[in-house]
Amino acid sequence: MSGPLLDVTSLGVRFDTPAGPLQAVRSLDFAVAPGEVLGVVGESGSGKSQAMLALLGLLAANGRASGRALFEGQDLLALDEARLNRVRGSRIAMIFQDPMTSLNPYLAIGAQMALVLRAHRGLRGREAAREAGAMLESVGIPDAGRRLRQYPHELSGGMRQRVMIATALLCRPSLLIADEPTTALDVTVQAQILELMQTLRARFGTAIILITHDLAVVAGLADRLLVMQQGECREAGSPEEIFYAPRERYTRALLAAVPRLDRAGPPAPPLRHAGAAPLLQVRGLRVGYPVLAEGLFGRKRLLRAVEDLSFELAPGEVLGVVGESGCGKSTLGRAVLQLVPASAGSVSFLGRDLGQLERAALDAMRRDLQVVFQDPLASLDPRMTVRDIVAEPLETFEPGMAEAERSNQVAEMLSRVGLDPSHMNRYPHQFSGGQCQRVAIARALITRPKLIVCDEAVSALDVSVRAQILRLLLELRRLLDLSLIFIGHDLAVIRQVSQRVMVMYLGRVMEMAPAGELFGQPRHPYTRALLAAAPVPDPRLERSRPRVGLAGEVPSPLAPPDGCVFRTRCPHAREICAAQVPVLARHGAAEVACHRVAEIQESALESAS
Amino acid sequence: MLRFTIQRLLTGIPTLLVLIAAAFFLIRAAPGGPFDRERDLPPEIEANLRQAYHLDEPLVRQFGRYLGNLARGDFGPSLQYRDFSVTELIRAGFPVSLRIGALAMLLALLAGVSAGAWAALRQNAASDHLVMAAAMTGISIPNFVMAPLLVLVVAVGLGWLPAGGYGGGAWRHLVLPVITLALPQVAYLARLTRASMIEVLSSPYIRTARAQGLSPGRILLQHALRPALLPVVSYLGPAIAALITGSVVIEQIFGLPGIGRFFVTGALNRDYTLVMGVVVFYGTLILLCNFLVDLVYGLLDPRIRHLP
């Protein structure tokens, strides 16, 4: 067959809103050849998802699509609902970002798959179950017979996305549209899913449209790329053209904003107070959450979120904390802030044990101990003006301050974080996500704290906004002599901001080292796996590099493996790893908790030489 | 699930005890007594009567005696219907009340859920607004107003159906009471179903189902109906309570020999044992229904079913 599988010309998407029509996509042209992978890249609001939803008639009720989309001889945009239903799920399948909400929580996996098989292939009962089971096996889900009877909430995030993919491929579509399929997943699971998509494409010859905000995700996978901004195509071409010779200014800016895992960030400034007393001292910290008991007479169990954790933070230092979901990194941040009680151990800040302080004394300490959360819009009170939000800590800690002086300080802080002080009487929803995060930073900084915990503070932001916020944080850190605990899941971001990095897994520290050391010479097998799994925005490098990655997913923190918690996924595990919990010990400039770190290091050196 | 079931059953016991105690002391705190009549009884006869029914004992002692009898399943004798025990009266009246209540519940579910689902599919269309306006009216009109209106139009004006009486349970006699009892519930269930159906239809997994090329009918029945019914199921407990208390009024208006009649006359005549019997009986019934509703909820929502 010659010619494109899908040929889209002058696609437009318009929404009728109470505020007037909104043009989400404008005269978009693109084509997909059979078996080709087209990467569609753009930031939020670029129209990348709406364009693809329009092809399948899935726009919201107030959306209208225009233009032409020829697919296997018919114009998708001209089909009525009944004809479209013969294409959707059969010839073109689509999978979405969040597999938890995109699968029906009230139906067993098998039932959801059977509905598709019945609608398009007329299969029922045992025949449908056999077909669904076979497809689950081919997306790497073992024990398919049992899985078919399970419900989505009984599966892990990665398994759910595998189920989505399996359901999408049931009718052997010639085109699969994947909308941010790995954005909600951990980096090691993301690597598995990307690998799976590549395998399935080779096996079934399915063309794929991969929609993503993450340039690194498509670098190795796509045959062609489409860069979108504000509803229009900015640039299209091969990955080599886009990554190595971008023609458009926007593409160049986008590429420059992507933090690179394979390159060090700007060299971290030396610690000003080298040798000074530590600002923060955490000793043997444990945090557990009681969880509902199982069975009739079961006792309440403890979810050990943080286990026996110790570290120090020097004044002016930036400590990056990284790990996959459930590793306890956010709990660690909250325990430092005394937002959750520690079950053992101590947190000393400025030489005082925060856990022993009276309520009033602790509240007074909070002036120096601030926090910025992940979702700026959710963590700012929607009924307070930006001025009131930023001024609130001043009212608490300096009740005697005159109203005019307070407003002055708010205005000064707002302009410091790059906001127009004349907007201070607006409400959070009137600002963009990035601007809201600037407000949150201004609120944290207004009392001139000594330590700020940034809990996934840039994870919800677009690439270019994220780069701005990171730059702002680092600049303010330098100017105001701040210490930061920077919690994140994105290794490249962590590399860019941190002087020292702590890698956590299931509540324990796996490795702690200066940033250059950790990224240049990772010692713990988990650190190595994380680095191997994280994609790099460089097509040639991505294609040449073996995607070793990790098998399986993070075990439940309710039943962590005994001995070394990482041993169930570790390629180097031996008997000793099950018998003994490894302690954090010094290896060169790093501290590593691994029984086999010496042998692994040796074999790595051997294979390198 | 077993743990959940047993826990729910056990928490019902203190609830029931509180209910019994409140009813027991409140009815005795009300002015007047079971033997007050327009014509005063001779004091010695009244004293004898009080002694015979143990009403001369201290209240706490009476309460203990009542609980003891209750534990043996004995509701005691009626103080007003002298020849009957409370158990006999309930046994006579309950089938009538149950029949009316169950029919009303069935009607409310069928009409309410379908009207709500229908309105949800035509969200903000004229027909949607019409259904919702009708529902609002249904909720707003109390049944003691609706009943005479219906009797006036259907029974007196058009002469299609009898205005009252049980007629041995003939359907002609049941139509008006059942409709009157069901109407507010139809209206409420329609609004509830519409709201929850609209929410479910806008959820990501319905978008997935559309992307899978399933027909609208199949999406509604296979994907959307079950989650949309969850709020309806959890409302069934209160709905049953509403039907029971509603029937007290309806039975009076239509002259039906159900329990409601005994409840009203019992309360007016300070027939302590009869009122207590009805309260305990209905209280247990409502607790049991709520418990069943919770179990059904668990069956519908797999995430609750699998909770440890």
Interface residues (C-beta under 8 A of the other chain):
Chain A: L56 G57 L58 E81 A82 L84 N85 R86 V87 R88 G89 S90 A93 M94 F96 D98 T101 S102 L103 N104 P105 Y106 L107 A108 A111 L115 V116 A119 H120 Y151 H153 E154 M164 T167 L292 A293 E294 G295 L296 G298
Chain B: L2 R3 I6 S203 P204 Y205 R207 T208 A209 R210 A211 Q212 G213 L214 S215 P216 R218 Q222 H223 R226 P227 L300 D301 P302 R303 H306 L307 P308
